[in-house]
């Protein structure tokens, strides 16, 4: 049986086209207006428009491991399919602002605690959702229309709004979308539901036209394009990456080391001296401290990732260059010819030093994106390079 997934969100490629919000409102209103209970049974990653259509249903259940989120502000826009008006009616303005400005997926436990998820279904999702619906009918419960609920004014006090406005300015400096989201969400406290949806549409369509949004969408697609290495077929198996080595602990080298550590891969940083290494490790530690402060990782995550980064200061035997013995690099998970080999009786007509430089550049340029999911594609690139430069 083919596994089915709930809606994961809107097609970002449609952002540059004509507005679709009126179509969303009409479709979602048909679900919400039904005279029989409507249950959304969710699985997988339910983001943006996917979560908004679930909010238009009367009840929401999900399989364990399901993730939910409203990440639109990271693309320079706001939820535009009713999310700014329905979510506050379910969980209040304060919790809605936390979810929207945080822009991070939450799990089923957090969704239950926050209040927009009604049950977690263990076992087969479809059968469990039907059983849940049967229990609703048996207990005499009918439709529970989100749009008919009122927003708790205690969750939208001036202090709450001011606190999130300051948070938005700090978390998203020089960006307008988070402030627009605050305006749309707080409008749910003063506008009737239908008028609130119209106002949300007006704000989201204005946001789509901004330089902020167009730039964020461009970056979104550009980052995904970097995962595709030209000339490598999709079915080519990847080489296992068990450890890595980075030459230099500066800004770029430190970022590459963080990339590997985030992916759970032990990485060795080699630099010219202890002082340079200490500076590099200090910057790496500060980067992780910032991630902890912003809530992206826990202190335990930081300690585990820092523990994967090892330091080395051994230079090559000639003392005339900043490169390292081939055996040393092999030990640390990288493979390259020693650039001094030409002076040590290397083969005529071959320039091992150039080969080393080209491979070092490949390692730096391809792993600098800090996307752990790209590591295996990088390994495929290294395999091809190994044959291309030999």
Phi, psi and omega in degrees: 000130181287132183283135182257148180236149176285169181299129182267349179142177182285161175279112183296334178296343180277352185299328182276355181269191180295152181301141180247000189298323179297323178293320178299314182300317181294316181294313182294326179295330179292320176295311185294330184274357180298148183272000176245153181298136179244122181247127174269119179257108191254149180207148177087222180250112184251099188237154172051239182300332177297317178288326182294324177291329177293325179294335179281346175281164185281329180218156183225127175232162182207157175281153175303142180091353178293144180239142183232150177185161174233084189267016190302327183297336178289345177255013176078014178231193177228164174305129187237011180240037176099356184297324181286346181253326181277317183300316178298333179286340178266318188235000180092163183291318185299311180292327177295318178296322177299318182290316184286315181285329176294324175057023181247145177296144175242154182270182184294326179297314179294322180295321177294316181294320180292321173118002180263356176248134185267330182198152173253126185262114174277148181082206184292124190293312184298314179296320179294321179294321178295320178295320178297317178298320178299322179293326177296314181295319181296328180271005175082015180273132179251204180301142175234090188281121182299320182296342180273351180281160177253156180272134178290113183296338180292343180269002183227043179289160178305324179296319179297313182296318179296321180297317181285331176294319177293320179297318180296318179296326181280317184282328181232068183298140177062026178237144186262332187305317179299322178291324176295322178297318178300317180298316181293318183292317180291338177297336179296341181277341186239348182248146171300159187303311182298317179293325178296321177296319178296318180293320176302316179300316179300315183290318183291324179288331172292319182295324181298335184272354184283156174299324179303312182290316181297322178293318181294320179293320177301314179296321180304310181286326180295320179297321180287332178292332181291344180284347182259115179268119182302140176089355180251116181295153183295334183269005179288123182293144182275152175280139178292134178254106184261331176200166184216162176228141179235129179266112181102134183248023179285202184301312181289313180299319178296320178296321178294318179299319178298320179303310181293318180297320178298330179275000179081021182254123177302137182226140180250126176258128179244128179221176188285342181192168183296324182296316179296319179296318180297319177298315181296316180293328178296318179294319177299316178299320179294323177298315178292324176300319179296321179294323177294316182298323181275359177082012181284327177222167177264163175303327178293321176299317180300312182299319181294318182288320177297327179292343179274352183259117182250148185246144178214145182234009184288127178265170180291159186296332183290334181071008184250002179211171181263018182264176188230155181302146178304318180297323180295316181293322177300321180299327183263013172093003176245161181225124180199154175283149177285127184295341180273002184298329179298330180270354184246026176091029177291169183296144180293145176079004180242143181242084182300328180299318179295321178300317180297315182297316182297321179289323179297318179297320179299316180298314183293310188292325185277333183260003184285353184286345180062028175257105184304329183291348180274351190302317183291327176292326176297321180298322177297321179296318180298321180298316181293319180297324181302323180275328185289325185263353183289000000 
